[in-house]
Amino acid sequence: MRFYFAKLMGLLLVAAVGAAGCAESLQNERIRPSKDSGWDVEDQVEDKDTGNQTAPPDVNGSSDVSSADAFDDADASEPAVPGVPSGVTASAGTDASAVRVRWNAVDEAVGYRLVRDGSVTVDVGAEVREYGDTSAGAPGMLGAFGAVTATNDRPTGVQLSWELTSAPPGSTHSYVVHALFDDGIGLASAPAQGWRGAYPVNIEVRAGGADWRAAGTGISEYLDQEAPYGTFTPGNTVASKGAHLDRVHLSIVNLERTPGTERSYQLRASDTHSAIQLSELVTGRRGPADPLVQWERSSAGEATGFADVAGANSAPFGELTAPSDGTIRHFRARLHYPGGQNVHSSPDFGYRAVNCAVDTTYFGQIGGSGAQEGGTLTTEALTNDANLQAIWNAVIPAPNWEAPQELQPTIAITAATVTAVSRRAGRQFWLEDGFSAMQVYLDEEHALSVEVKVGQKVSFRATHVGVFNGNPEVRQLTGFVVLSENNPVPYRHLSGQSVDMATHYYRIVRLGGQLSPTGTACGEGHTCYKLNYGPTGARQSVDFRSASTELAGGHCVTFIGPVIGYQGPLTTLPVAPAAQLETASYRWHRANAP
């Protein structure tokens, strides 16, 4: 058995001698045995009862030595036992090829012995402070791929993610280090635990059947930034028209983004120690991205001479440098899509308001919650045929106040949309379908008991029609039925365009502008003004009639309601039909002082 001397800072054990004279002669002898002593570390003895290791008998055949005598006689300048290596560490899975054991130097050592799990591994020279134990238990084999996913919505590329069963590390070992001296071996160091780690796993990726390419080491995600880019259609510019005093609001509509072309992916894993692992095939594609935006503005009132607007790099965007005098400019967006596509949105004109801005958040009865209000707002034209044109075809132009004309046969109206309702509940409202529009103005004795609301789809049979100031009307009807509520109600936003009888008559329009400074009385408690609107240099005006006492000349007005005529298109008077806006419901306008 190997002999291990007592600890450096503990009691020293020396061979005991039986006689006092013999003990005295040994007082000045070193405890470290020499090479000529006739024993070595293999001669140490283990007490089977206690497990303690003691020195074998000395040359005189005695092992009974006084610890106190040994401590007292030790040379203070040179310990009587060899040093123990300190700072012993063993790598804990940081190296796949070996366990790296390190220790600090011991004075006078001529070498070191590394012991693994109780067995001698190697003896090394005095200059060595580290040893790589390549014979330690090797790590296990790399496992198979688990789930692999590829994204379809990332604009920056296709993100691959995967699970991979990693190789288990090598077995854990316990290491101690002994210092070797010319005349023996020192005590064991404190133990250190260590093991070999798994080999680095190299991941490769193959996209669309191309060659394998390195993706990284020890990773579980990979972003393919070379995935094909998608495309987009540039859409249409929408520029505000008199909606703001300080800017032109710019936006893009109908911008369509298309993702990139889909392609397949496969992964390959290797670690120089295990069999190569292949993943299943997955497919992915680059998602659509928002293009980079640069707004451009025309140099004058025509859609030519476009130049960049400084700092205009977002959509929507408030263009504060547009002419403050309300003159028109054209705007478009230059769009750059990552991957190289550069296009322009279709241009649109816009202008800043002067004095009065259109309230673009005001929609009157459409979408409201009042008793006669409802429906949903749309700029899309209706497409159904409710047979309203048949009423137009049946009405005979006539002077005002003539008795209602009876229809023979009556005319069936099916699923017409209610677009506006006046203050005369149950008597006056406007209808529209995909081909025509009509006013219902019932005689008082024929008023409906059913609540009529904007956004309803209604059916009935028209029995009598009439004409008032050249405007055709349904005067009497039967079988009125509400089919549904809150249907789309179309409107036309006018900004710079004239109110046209052929296009807008009896249909809902919205426009905003400023009333003329003074109005004139125009019957039944009403005052008539000119409502001036549109850009500087292309101003428009339309007759505006209202009985509201809250209106005054010079007020800013936003109107959304039906266009009527005075005179209407069926007048028999020798005057040209003219468009008129009338606030038969005060919910059709919003006004304020400039």
ROKOL-910776 format. One record per residue (C-alpha): residue number from 0; residue in three letters; chain; x, y, z. Coordinates in steps of 0.02 Angstrom, whole numbers, plus 50000, padded with zeros to 5 digits. Example, Ala and Ser with C-alpha at 12.3 -4.5 7.8 and 13.67 -1.06 7.14 Angstrom:
% ROKOL-910776
PT;kolgu;kedo;dolo;east;north;up
PT;0;ALA;A;50615;49775;50390
PT;1;SER;A;50684;49947;50357
% end
This chain:
% ROKOL-910776
PT;kolgu;kedo;dolo;east;north;up
PT;0;MET;A;50000;50000;50000
PT;1;ARG;A;50054;50178;49961
PT;2;PHE;A;50112;50281;50109
PT;3;TYR;A;50038;50455;50134
PT;4;PHE;A;50121;50568;50260
PT;5;ALA;A;50020;50670;50381
PT;6;LYS;A;49955;50843;50333
PT;7;LEU;A;50079;50986;50316
PT;8;MET;A;50002;51086;50458
PT;9;GLY;A;49966;50933;50567
PT;10;LEU;A;50070;50819;50674
PT;11;LEU;A;50222;50734;50597
PT;12;LEU;A;50234;50547;50610
PT;13;VAL;A;50406;50471;50625
PT;14;ALA;A;50465;50294;50650
PT;15;ALA;A;50469;50252;50835
PT;16;VAL;A;50620;50175;50917
PT;17;GLY;A;50618;50069;51070
PT;18;ALA;A;50773;50134;51159
PT;19;ALA;A;50802;50312;51221
PT;20;GLY;A;50977;50320;51146
PT;21;CYS;A;50914;50264;50978
PT;22;ALA;A;50775;50395;50982
PT;23;GLU;A;50903;50529;51024
PT;24;SER;A;51010;50479;50876
PT;25;LEU;A;50860;50505;50759
PT;26;GLN;A;50809;50678;50820
PT;27;ASN;A;50904;50769;50684
PT;28;GLU;A;50857;50649;50540
PT;29;ARG;A;50731;50708;50403
PT;30;ILE;A;50564;50617;50400
PT;31;ARG;A;50557;50618;50207
PT;32;PRO;A;50627;50443;50161
PT;33;SER;A;50772;50432;50043
PT;34;LYS;A;50782;50326;49889
PT;35;ASP;A;50904;50214;49984
PT;36;SER;A;50791;50187;50133
PT;37;GLY;A;50731;50020;50069
PT;38;TRP;A;50544;50071;50052
PT;39;ASP;A;50435;50183;49946
PT;40;VAL;A;50255;50241;49934
PT;41;GLU;A;50200;50066;49894
PT;42;ASP;A;50257;50011;50067
PT;43;GLN;A;50133;50117;50165
PT;44;VAL;A;50015;50020;50275
PT;45;GLU;A;49829;50042;50297
PT;46;ASP;A;49747;50003;50463
PT;47;LYS;A;49600;49894;50412
PT;48;ASP;A;49505;49940;50570
PT;49;THR;A;49522;50128;50561
PT;50;GLY;A;49562;50156;50376
PT;51;ASN;A;49711;50266;50427
PT;52;GLN;A;49871;50254;50328
PT;53;THR;A;50036;50246;50424
PT;54;ALA;A;50217;50227;50382
PT;55;PRO;A;50290;50052;50373
PT;56;PRO;A;50419;50001;50503
PT;57;ASP;A;50583;50093;50491
PT;58;VAL;A;50748;50008;50462
PT;59;ASN;A;50750;49954;50643
PT;60;GLY;A;50580;49870;50620
PT;61;SER;A;50479;49995;50723
PT;62;SER;A;50331;50109;50673
PT;63;ASP;A;50288;50178;50843
PT;64;VAL;A;50343;50359;50832
PT;65;SER;A;50291;50502;50943
PT;66;SER;A;50201;50635;50850
PT;67;ALA;A;50255;50766;50975
PT;68;ASP;A;50438;50718;50958
PT;69;ALA;A;50423;50728;50770
PT;70;PHE;A;50341;50901;50774
PT;71;ASP;A;50469;50966;50900
PT;72;ASP;A;50617;50904;50798
PT;73;ALA;A;50554;50968;50626
PT;74;ASP;A;50664;51095;50539
PT;75;ALA;A;50560;51255;50538
PT;76;SER;A;50643;51317;50378
PT;77;GLU;A;50607;51157;50282
PT;78;PRO;A;50448;51056;50316
PT;79;ALA;A;50477;50876;50360
PT;80;VAL;A;50340;50822;50237
PT;81;PRO;A;50317;50863;50054
PT;82;GLY;A;50193;50998;49999
PT;83;VAL;A;50017;50964;49934
PT;84;PRO;A;49967;51040;49765
PT;85;SER;A;49836;51176;49785
PT;86;GLY;A;49712;51253;49664
PT;87;VAL;A;49673;51088;49580
PT;88;THR;A;49532;51105;49453
PT;89;ALA;A;49459;50993;49320
PT;90;SER;A;49362;51054;49168
PT;91;ALA;A;49176;51024;49184
PT;92;GLY;A;49123;50986;49007
PT;93;THR;A;49210;51134;48927
PT;94;ASP;A;49321;51024;48818
PT;95;ALA;A;49259;50878;48715
PT;96;SER;A;49428;50798;48681
PT;97;ALA;A;49494;50789;48860
PT;98;VAL;A;49470;50835;49043
PT;99;ARG;A;49589;50978;49078
PT;100;VAL;A;49665;50962;49252
PT;101;ARG;A;49764;51110;49322
PT;102;TRP;A;49860;51137;49485
PT;103;ASN;A;49981;51255;49569
PT;104;ALA;A;50166;51221;49586
PT;105;VAL;A;50244;51143;49742
PT;106;ASP;A;50418;51195;49800
PT;107;GLU;A;50555;51065;49773
PT;108;ALA;A;50438;50950;49677
PT;109;VAL;A;50524;50855;49538
PT;110;GLY;A;50361;50803;49458
PT;111;TYR;A;50177;50771;49486
PT;112;ARG;A;50066;50618;49482
PT;113;LEU;A;49887;50629;49419
PT;114;VAL;A;49768;50502;49493
PT;115;ARG;A;49595;50476;49417
PT;116;ASP;A;49463;50383;49515
PT;117;GLY;A;49600;50305;49624
PT;118;SER;A;49709;50245;49481
PT;119;VAL;A;49869;50325;49422
PT;120;THR;A;49842;50412;49257
PT;121;VAL;A;50012;50490;49222
PT;122;ASP;A;50171;50560;49299
PT;123;VAL;A;50230;50726;49228
PT;124;GLY;A;50380;50839;49251
PT;125;ALA;A;50402;50978;49376
PT;126;GLU;A;50369;51112;49245
PT;127;VAL;A;50196;51045;49200
PT;128;ARG;A;50044;51130;49277
PT;129;GLU;A;49907;51061;49165
PT;130;TYR;A;49865;50894;49091
PT;131;GLY;A;49731;50848;48962
PT;132;ASP;A;49660;50679;49006
PT;133;THR;A;49607;50612;48836
PT;134;SER;A;49574;50441;48908
PT;135;ALA;A;49430;50506;49014
PT;136;GLY;A;49257;50443;48969
PT;137;ALA;A;49208;50505;48796
PT;138;PRO;A;49045;50600;48765
PT;139;GLY;A;48896;50513;48686
PT;140;MET;A;48830;50521;48510
PT;141;LEU;A;48731;50665;48432
PT;142;GLY;A;48543;50634;48427
PT;143;ALA;A;48415;50663;48291
PT;144;PHE;A;48325;50824;48242
PT;145;GLY;A;48157;50857;48322
PT;146;ALA;A;48030;50982;48259
PT;147;VAL;A;48092;51106;48126
PT;148;THR;A;47991;51262;48082
PT;149;ALA;A;48009;51398;47950
PT;150;THR;A;47919;51566;47954
PT;151;ASN;A;47810;51641;47818
PT;152;ASP;A;47784;51818;47884
PT;153;ARG;A;47952;51895;47929
PT;154;PRO;A;47999;52038;47813
PT;155;THR;A;48184;52018;47859
PT;156;GLY;A;48196;51839;47796
PT;157;VAL;A;48145;51660;47836
PT;158;GLN;A;48175;51613;48018
PT;159;LEU;A;48218;51429;48043
PT;160;SER;A;48202;51354;48217
PT;161;TRP;A;48234;51177;48270
PT;162;GLU;A;48257;51053;48410
PT;163;LEU;A;48409;50937;48410
PT;164;THR;A;48446;50799;48535
PT;165;SER;A;48620;50845;48596
PT;166;ALA;A;48755;50717;48634
PT;167;PRO;A;48771;50674;48821
PT;168;PRO;A;48935;50727;48904
PT;169;GLY;A;49068;50602;48957
PT;170;SER;A;49066;50517;49126
PT;171;THR;A;49116;50615;49280
PT;172;HIS;A;49288;50578;49357
PT;173;SER;A;49372;50624;49521
PT;174;TYR;A;49552;50687;49509
PT;175;VAL;A;49689;50713;49639
PT;176;VAL;A;49869;50769;49613
PT;177;HIS;A;50024;50717;49710
PT;178;ALA;A;50189;50809;49710
PT;179;LEU;A;50340;50698;49674
PT;180;PHE;A;50506;50726;49761
PT;181;ASP;A;50678;50654;49746
PT;182;ASP;A;50647;50549;49898
PT;183;GLY;A;50461;50507;49886
PT;184;ILE;A;50281;50561;49846
PT;185;GLY;A;50177;50692;49935
PT;186;LEU;A;50001;50687;50000
PT;187;ALA;A;49851;50694;49883
PT;188;SER;A;49772;50861;49842
PT;189;ALA;A;49591;50899;49873
PT;190;PRO;A;49488;50808;49738
PT;191;ALA;A;49416;50896;49586
PT;192;GLN;A;49272;50832;49479
PT;193;GLY;A;49280;50844;49290
PT;194;TRP;A;49214;50770;49131
PT;195;ARG;A;49226;50787;48943
PT;196;GLY;A;49092;50892;48860
PT;197;ALA;A;48997;50857;48701
PT;198;TYR;A;49084;50899;48537
PT;199;PRO;A;49031;51064;48456
PT;200;VAL;A;48885;51036;48338
PT;201;ASN;A;48904;51117;48168
PT;202;ILE;A;48740;51162;48080
PT;203;GLU;A;48724;51179;47893
PT;204;VAL;A;48572;51232;47794
PT;205;ARG;A;48517;51199;47617
PT;206;ALA;A;48384;51309;47537
PT;207;GLY;A;48287;51259;47384
PT;208;GLY;A;48402;51114;47341
PT;209;ALA;A;48557;51223;47330
PT;210;ASP;A;48726;51179;47405
PT;211;TRP;A;48748;51160;47592
PT;212;ARG;A;48812;51315;47680
PT;213;ALA;A;48873;51341;47857
PT;214;ALA;A;48743;51414;47973
PT;215;GLY;A;48838;51413;48139
PT;216;THR;A;48896;51308;48285
PT;217;GLY;A;48787;51260;48432
PT;218;ILE;A;48638;51360;48368
PT;219;SER;A;48452;51322;48365
PT;220;GLU;A;48393;51465;48252
PT;221;TYR;A;48447;51532;48084
PT;222;LEU;A;48383;51680;47983
PT;223;ASP;A;48394;51659;47795
PT;224;GLN;A;48419;51838;47739
PT;225;GLU;A;48440;51783;47559
PT;226;ALA;A;48261;51720;47543
PT;227;PRO;A;48173;51794;47391
PT;228;TYR;A;48090;51962;47417
PT;229;GLY;A;47907;51991;47385
PT;230;THR;A;47832;52128;47278
PT;231;PHE;A;47700;52262;47298
PT;232;THR;A;47583;52368;47196
PT;233;PRO;A;47611;52553;47230
PT;234;GLY;A;47431;52604;47265
PT;235;ASN;A;47354;52775;47253
PT;236;THR;A;47397;52938;47337
PT;237;VAL;A;47260;53023;47437
PT;238;ALA;A;47294;53207;47472
PT;239;SER;A;47179;53310;47582
PT;240;LYS;A;47083;53449;47498
PT;241;GLY;A;47048;53595;47611
PT;242;ALA;A;47035;53485;47765
PT;243;HIS;A;47174;53574;47860
PT;244;LEU;A;47229;53754;47875
PT;245;ASP;A;47411;53711;47912
PT;246;ARG;A;47450;53560;47802
PT;247;VAL;A;47404;53438;47666
PT;248;HIS;A;47376;53265;47736
PT;249;LEU;A;47452;53129;47627
PT;250;SER;A;47415;52943;47630
PT;251;ILE;A;47421;52790;47517
PT;252;VAL;A;47275;52674;47483
PT;253;ASN;A;47266;52509;47388
PT;254;LEU;A;47448;52471;47425
PT;255;GLU;A;47461;52282;47406
PT;256;ARG;A;47606;52180;47473
PT;257;THR;A;47649;52006;47410
PT;258;PRO;A;47762;51888;47507
PT;259;GLY;A;47917;51811;47430
PT;260;THR;A;47923;51646;47336
PT;261;GLU;A;47910;51494;47448
PT;262;ARG;A;48057;51374;47454
PT;263;SER;A;48110;51218;47548
PT;264;TYR;A;48240;51203;47685
PT;265;GLN;A;48339;51059;47760
PT;266;LEU;A;48465;51057;47903
PT;267;ARG;A;48621;50951;47929
PT;268;ALA;A;48708;50927;48097
PT;269;SER;A;48881;50854;48130
PT;270;ASP;A;49007;50852;48273
PT;271;THR;A;49161;50754;48207
PT;272;HIS;A;49117;50614;48327
PT;273;SER;A;48941;50557;48280
PT;274;ALA;A;48846;50510;48126
PT;275;ILE;A;48780;50658;48023
PT;276;GLN;A;48599;50701;48061
PT;277;LEU;A;48477;50767;47930
PT;278;SER;A;48316;50858;47968
PT;279;GLU;A;48150;50841;47882
PT;280;LEU;A;48109;50961;47740
PT;281;VAL;A;48010;51117;47784
PT;282;THR;A;47950;51263;47678
PT;283;GLY;A;47952;51449;47715
PT;284;ARG;A;47950;51617;47630
PT;285;ARG;A;47994;51798;47665
PT;286;GLY;A;47846;51899;47726
PT;287;PRO;A;47789;52062;47646
PT;288;ALA;A;47872;52221;47706
PT;289;ASP;A;47824;52403;47709
PT;290;PRO;A;47916;52500;47575
PT;291;LEU;A;48026;52650;47610
PT;292;VAL;A;47931;52810;47569
PT;293;GLN;A;47985;52976;47496
PT;294;TRP;A;47847;53101;47457
PT;295;GLU;A;47863;53211;47304
PT;296;ARG;A;47769;53372;47261
PT;297;SER;A;47736;53454;47094
PT;298;SER;A;47811;53624;47059
PT;299;ALA;A;47644;53701;47010
PT;300;GLY;A;47461;53657;46984
PT;301;GLU;A;47495;53520;46856
PT;302;ALA;A;47557;53343;46891
PT;303;THR;A;47732;53381;46826
PT;304;GLY;A;47899;53439;46893
PT;305;PHE;A;47897;53328;47047
PT;306;ALA;A;48033;53352;47178
PT;307;ASP;A;48066;53275;47349
PT;308;VAL;A;47984;53352;47501
PT;309;ALA;A;48118;53364;47634
PT;310;GLY;A;48091;53247;47780
PT;311;ALA;A;47933;53172;47705
PT;312;ASN;A;47975;52990;47734
PT;313;SER;A;47820;52912;47811
PT;314;ALA;A;47643;52870;47764
PT;315;PRO;A;47531;52949;47816
PT;316;PHE;A;47619;53116;47820
PT;317;GLY;A;47570;53296;47857
PT;318;GLU;A;47646;53409;47724
PT;319;LEU;A;47671;53576;47810
PT;320;THR;A;47764;53662;47668
PT;321;ALA;A;47621;53655;47542
PT;322;PRO;A;47569;53830;47483
PT;323;SER;A;47477;53922;47622
PT;324;ASP;A;47370;54020;47497
PT;325;GLY;A;47267;53865;47459
PT;326;THR;A;47331;53836;47283
PT;327;ILE;A;47335;53658;47216
PT;328;ARG;A;47489;53547;47213
PT;329;HIS;A;47501;53367;47156
PT;330;PHE;A;47581;53236;47267
PT;331;ARG;A;47647;53061;47245
PT;332;ALA;A;47753;52938;47343
PT;333;ARG;A;47914;52861;47280
PT;334;LEU;A;47916;52687;47355
PT;335;HIS;A;48069;52578;47376
PT;336;TYR;A;48040;52398;47421
PT;337;PRO;A;48186;52301;47499
PT;338;GLY;A;48256;52194;47361
PT;339;GLY;A;48267;52332;47232
PT;340;GLN;A;48091;52376;47173
PT;341;ASN;A;48061;52563;47150
PT;342;VAL;A;47892;52632;47095
PT;343;HIS;A;47779;52783;47116
PT;344;SER;A;47603;52789;47184
PT;345;SER;A;47476;52870;47070
PT;346;PRO;A;47471;53059;47104
PT;347;ASP;A;47330;53158;47182
PT;348;PHE;A;47304;53344;47204
PT;349;GLY;A;47283;53427;47372
PT;350;TYR;A;47281;53599;47451
PT;351;ARG;A;47277;53687;47616
PT;352;ALA;A;47117;53770;47673
PT;353;VAL;A;47104;53957;47679
PT;354;ASN;A;46995;54024;47821
PT;355;CYS;A;46882;53869;47830
PT;356;ALA;A;46932;53686;47834
PT;357;VAL;A;46819;53541;47791
PT;358;ASP;A;46774;53438;47944
PT;359;THR;A;46823;53268;47876
PT;360;THR;A;46764;53182;48035
PT;361;TYR;A;46584;53239;48014
PT;362;PHE;A;46460;53122;47928
PT;363;GLY;A;46292;53191;47986
PT;364;GLN;A;46156;53061;47995
PT;365;ILE;A;46262;52920;47922
PT;366;GLY;A;46321;52806;48062
PT;367;GLY;A;46238;52915;48194
PT;368;SER;A;46138;52855;48343
PT;369;GLY;A;45992;52975;48332
PT;370;ALA;A;45812;52925;48302
PT;371;GLN;A;45825;52943;48113
PT;372;GLU;A;46009;52897;48097
PT;373;GLY;A;46105;52739;48057
PT;374;GLY;A;46192;52647;47917
PT;375;THR;A;46376;52630;47880
PT;376;LEU;A;46480;52751;47780
PT;377;THR;A;46548;52701;47609
PT;378;THR;A;46617;52785;47455
PT;379;GLU;A;46574;52633;47350
PT;380;ALA;A;46424;52651;47236
PT;381;LEU;A;46273;52539;47261
PT;382;THR;A;46248;52403;47132
PT;383;ASN;A;46070;52340;47158
PT;384;ASP;A;45920;52393;47054
PT;385;ALA;A;45773;52440;47166
PT;386;ASN;A;45672;52502;47015
PT;387;LEU;A;45685;52687;47062
PT;388;GLN;A;45714;52734;46881
PT;389;ALA;A;45538;52674;46842
PT;390;ILE;A;45469;52817;46947
PT;391;TRP;A;45574;52943;46850
PT;392;ASN;A;45504;52871;46690
PT;393;ALA;A;45325;52887;46754
PT;394;VAL;A;45330;53066;46820
PT;395;ILE;A;45262;53198;46702
PT;396;PRO;A;45341;53372;46715
PT;397;ALA;A;45211;53490;46787
PT;398;PRO;A;45189;53660;46871
PT;399;ASN;A;45206;53671;47060
PT;400;TRP;A;45067;53619;47178
PT;401;GLU;A;44977;53515;47052
PT;402;ALA;A;44879;53370;47124
PT;403;PRO;A;44972;53205;47139
PT;404;GLN;A;44979;53099;46983
PT;405;GLU;A;44908;52925;47008
PT;406;LEU;A;45016;52785;46939
PT;407;GLN;A;44930;52655;46833
PT;408;PRO;A;44995;52526;46864
PT;409;THR;A;45080;52557;47030
PT;410;ILE;A;45269;52537;47036
PT;411;ALA;A;45354;52410;47150
PT;412;ILE;A;45511;52470;47236
PT;413;THR;A;45618;52331;47309
PT;414;ALA;A;45764;52350;47431
PT;415;ALA;A;45800;52535;47404
PT;416;THR;A;45924;52613;47527
PT;417;VAL;A;45869;52759;47636
PT;418;THR;A;46009;52888;47625
PT;419;ALA;A;45937;53041;47715
PT;420;VAL;A;45785;53087;47821
PT;421;SER;A;45719;53264;47848
PT;422;ARG;A;45641;53345;48001
PT;423;ARG;A;45472;53289;47936
PT;424;ALA;A;45472;53118;48018
PT;425;GLY;A;45380;52982;47922
PT;426;ARG;A;45350;53098;47774
PT;427;GLN;A;45512;53152;47688
PT;428;PHE;A;45664;53044;47650
PT;429;TRP;A;45782;53003;47506
PT;430;LEU;A;45815;52835;47423
PT;431;GLU;A;45954;52769;47312
PT;432;ASP;A;45999;52613;47215
PT;433;GLY;A;46136;52573;47090
PT;434;PHE;A;46051;52666;46948
PT;435;SER;A;45949;52809;47017
PT;436;ALA;A;45892;52910;47168
PT;437;MET;A;45723;52978;47220
PT;438;GLN;A;45639;53084;47354
PT;439;VAL;A;45486;53026;47450
PT;440;TYR;A;45381;53172;47513
PT;441;LEU;A;45215;53105;47573
PT;442;ASP;A;45061;53208;47596
PT;443;GLU;A;45029;53237;47780
PT;444;GLU;A;44877;53124;47785
PT;445;HIS;A;44980;52982;47711
PT;446;ALA;A;45127;52993;47832
PT;447;LEU;A;45203;52827;47884
PT;448;SER;A;45184;52759;48059
PT;449;VAL;A;45346;52662;48039
PT;450;GLU;A;45507;52748;48094
PT;451;VAL;A;45613;52781;47941
PT;452;LYS;A;45801;52783;47972
PT;453;VAL;A;45958;52810;47868
PT;454;GLY;A;46035;52644;47816
PT;455;GLN;A;45871;52547;47803
PT;456;LYS;A;45830;52439;47653
PT;457;VAL;A;45645;52466;47615
PT;458;SER;A;45514;52402;47493
PT;459;PHE;A;45343;52473;47445
PT;460;ARG;A;45227;52511;47300
PT;461;ALA;A;45221;52690;47236
PT;462;THR;A;45042;52739;47198
PT;463;HIS;A;45054;52928;47171
PT;464;VAL;A;45193;53046;47116
PT;465;GLY;A;45210;53234;47097
PT;466;VAL;A;45325;53378;47058
PT;467;PHE;A;45376;53523;47172
PT;468;ASN;A;45488;53662;47106
PT;469;GLY;A;45540;53544;46967
PT;470;ASN;A;45587;53405;47090
PT;471;PRO;A;45499;53236;47066
PT;472;GLU;A;45428;53154;47222
PT;473;VAL;A;45334;52999;47278
PT;474;ARG;A;45177;53072;47357
PT;475;GLN;A;45084;52915;47411
PT;476;LEU;A;45133;52732;47434
PT;477;THR;A;45071;52568;47506
PT;478;GLY;A;45145;52413;47583
PT;479;PHE;A;45298;52499;47659
PT;480;VAL;A;45414;52369;47736
PT;481;VAL;A;45585;52387;47820
PT;482;LEU;A;45691;52241;47760
PT;483;SER;A;45852;52275;47858
PT;484;GLU;A;45947;52408;47954
PT;485;ASN;A;46122;52485;47955
PT;486;ASN;A;46164;52451;47774
PT;487;PRO;A;46303;52544;47681
PT;488;VAL;A;46260;52723;47633
PT;489;PRO;A;46364;52797;47491
PT;490;TYR;A;46424;52977;47489
PT;491;ARG;A;46532;53082;47370
PT;492;HIS;A;46662;53199;47441
PT;493;LEU;A;46676;53356;47335
PT;494;SER;A;46829;53467;47349
PT;495;GLY;A;46856;53580;47204
PT;496;GLN;A;46728;53490;47095
PT;497;SER;A;46565;53575;47054
PT;498;VAL;A;46400;53507;47116
PT;499;ASP;A;46332;53432;46957
PT;500;MET;A;46146;53402;46934
PT;501;ALA;A;46171;53258;46814
PT;502;THR;A;46290;53167;46932
PT;503;HIS;A;46240;53218;47108
PT;504;TYR;A;46055;53256;47104
PT;505;TYR;A;45963;53174;47251
PT;506;ARG;A;46125;53089;47302
PT;507;ILE;A;46228;53121;47460
PT;508;VAL;A;46377;53238;47445
PT;509;ARG;A;46497;53311;47571
PT;510;LEU;A;46588;53474;47549
PT;511;GLY;A;46652;53613;47659
PT;512;GLY;A;46681;53796;47636
PT;513;GLN;A;46631;53971;47691
PT;514;LEU;A;46461;54054;47678
PT;515;SER;A;46448;54217;47587
PT;516;PRO;A;46457;54369;47703
PT;517;THR;A;46269;54402;47690
PT;518;GLY;A;46115;54299;47648
PT;519;THR;A;45945;54338;47579
PT;520;ALA;A;45773;54283;47637
PT;521;CYS;A;45708;54143;47526
PT;522;GLY;A;45539;54089;47591
PT;523;GLU;A;45466;53997;47741
PT;524;GLY;A;45591;54071;47864
PT;525;HIS;A;45742;54017;47763
PT;526;THR;A;45899;54115;47719
PT;527;CYS;A;45996;54080;47561
PT;528;TYR;A;46186;54100;47548
PT;529;LYS;A;46323;54053;47430
PT;530;LEU;A;46435;53916;47500
PT;531;ASN;A;46608;53945;47429
PT;532;TYR;A;46729;53800;47430
PT;533;GLY;A;46880;53725;47341
PT;534;PRO;A;47060;53779;47313
PT;535;THR;A;47123;53952;47276
PT;536;GLY;A;47118;53981;47090
PT;537;ALA;A;46979;53852;47066
PT;538;ARG;A;46847;53905;47191
PT;539;GLN;A;46671;53838;47171
PT;540;SER;A;46505;53897;47243
PT;541;VAL;A;46335;53820;47269
PT;542;ASP;A;46169;53888;47336
PT;543;PHE;A;46145;53848;47520
PT;544;ARG;A;45972;53865;47601
PT;545;SER;A;45937;53845;47786
PT;546;ALA;A;45812;53895;47920
PT;547;SER;A;45942;53871;48058
PT;548;THR;A;45957;54023;48171
PT;549;GLU;A;46134;53970;48219
PT;550;LEU;A;46204;54008;48047
PT;551;ALA;A;46271;54177;47995
PT;552;GLY;A;46362;54249;47847
PT;553;GLY;A;46546;54206;47840
PT;554;HIS;A;46526;54047;47944
PT;555;CYS;A;46627;53893;47903
PT;556;VAL;A;46508;53751;47853
PT;557;THR;A;46531;53566;47819
PT;558;PHE;A;46378;53493;47734
PT;559;ILE;A;46334;53310;47706
PT;560;GLY;A;46162;53276;47635
PT;561;PRO;A;46063;53259;47472
PT;562;VAL;A;46077;53380;47327
PT;563;ILE;A;45909;53453;47272
PT;564;GLY;A;45868;53579;47137
PT;565;TYR;A;45793;53749;47125
PT;566;GLN;A;45724;53735;47002
PT;567;GLY;A;45730;53546;46986
PT;568;PRO;A;45759;53451;46823
PT;569;LEU;A;45571;53430;46789
PT;570;THR;A;45527;53615;46801
PT;571;THR;A;45412;53690;46671
PT;572;LEU;A;45479;53864;46705
PT;573;PRO;A;45596;53946;46580
PT;574;VAL;A;45746;53931;46696
PT;575;ALA;A;45893;53811;46699
PT;576;PRO;A;45892;53682;46840
PT;577;ALA;A;46017;53730;46975
PT;578;ALA;A;46090;53628;47119
PT;579;GLN;A;46047;53679;47295
PT;580;LEU;A;46097;53618;47467
PT;581;GLU;A;45959;53632;47596
PT;582;THR;A;45965;53589;47780
PT;583;ALA;A;45797;53501;47788
PT;584;SER;A;45882;53415;47935
PT;585;TYR;A;45999;53515;48044
PT;586;ARG;A;46105;53356;48060
PT;587;TRP;A;46158;53384;47880
PT;588;HIS;A;46277;53525;47923
PT;589;ARG;A;46404;53579;48052
PT;590;ALA;A;46453;53762;48064
PT;591;ASN;A;46569;53875;48161
PT;592;ALA;A;46641;54048;48149
PT;593;PRO;A;46810;54053;48059
% end
